[in-house]
Amino acid sequence: MERLVRIVVRFRGGVFSFDSREGREAEDLQRYLAMFPGKEVERIEEQVYDPSHPRRFRYLVREDLMGVIHGAGKD
């Protein structure tokens, strides 16, 4: 069974999140970012459930996905 991953995209002035299947995050990210032309991405994070955290979730920066958007169009 594939694991679902919650990806959080933090833009300057806004936030968007989506669920993706593990291993498809980069492909889904590119598809969703096409809905926000001209928006500057500040950070991409993965939301992780953590029952010990006061708000129950931690946010891990996904440098690999930042590389996908910075590498887009460089071919």
C-alpha positions as CSV (number, residue, x, y, z in Angstrom):
1,M,0.0,0.0,0.0
2,E,1.4,3.4,-1.0
3,R,1.9,6.0,1.7
4,L,0.2,9.4,1.3
5,V,2.4,12.4,1.9
6,R,1.1,15.9,2.7
7,I,3.2,18.5,1.0
8,V,3.0,22.1,2.1
9,V,4.1,24.9,-0.3
10,R,4.8,28.2,1.4
11,F,4.6,31.2,-1.0
12,R,5.3,34.7,-0.2
13,G,1.9,35.8,1.1
14,G,0.2,32.4,1.1
15,V,0.2,28.6,1.7
16,F,-1.0,25.7,-0.5
17,S,-1.0,22.0,0.5
18,F,-1.8,18.8,-1.3
19,D,-1.6,15.0,-0.8
20,S,0.7,13.0,-3.0
21,R,1.6,9.3,-3.2
22,E,5.1,8.6,-1.9
23,G,7.5,8.7,-4.8
24,R,5.3,11.0,-6.9
25,E,5.9,14.2,-5.0
26,A,8.0,15.9,-7.6
27,E,5.7,15.2,-10.5
28,D,2.6,16.3,-8.5
29,L,4.4,19.4,-7.3
30,Q,5.2,20.5,-10.8
31,R,1.5,20.0,-11.8
32,Y,0.1,21.9,-8.9
33,L,2.6,24.8,-9.2
34,A,1.3,25.4,-12.7
35,M,-1.8,26.6,-11.1
36,F,0.1,29.5,-9.4
37,P,2.0,31.2,-12.2
38,G,4.3,34.0,-11.0
39,K,4.1,33.0,-7.3
40,E,7.4,32.8,-5.6
41,V,7.9,29.7,-3.5
42,E,9.7,30.3,-0.3
43,R,9.8,26.8,1.1
44,I,8.4,23.3,0.5
45,E,7.7,21.1,3.5
46,E,6.3,17.7,4.4
47,Q,3.7,17.6,7.1
48,V,4.4,14.7,9.5
49,Y,2.1,13.5,12.3
50,D,3.8,13.6,15.7
51,P,1.6,12.9,18.7
52,S,4.3,14.2,21.1
53,H,4.2,17.7,19.4
54,P,1.9,20.2,21.0
55,R,0.1,20.8,17.6
56,R,0.5,17.2,16.6
57,F,2.3,18.0,13.4
58,R,5.9,18.8,12.5
59,Y,7.0,20.3,9.2
60,L,10.2,19.0,7.5
61,V,11.8,21.1,4.8
62,R,12.0,19.1,1.5
63,E,15.2,20.3,-0.1
64,D,14.8,17.7,-2.8
65,L,11.6,19.3,-3.9
66,M,13.1,22.8,-3.8
67,G,15.7,21.4,-6.2
68,V,13.0,20.3,-8.5
69,I,11.5,23.8,-8.9
70,H,14.9,25.5,-9.1
71,G,16.1,23.0,-11.6
72,A,12.9,23.3,-13.8
73,G,13.6,24.7,-17.2
74,K,17.4,24.4,-17.0
75,D,17.7,21.7,-19.7
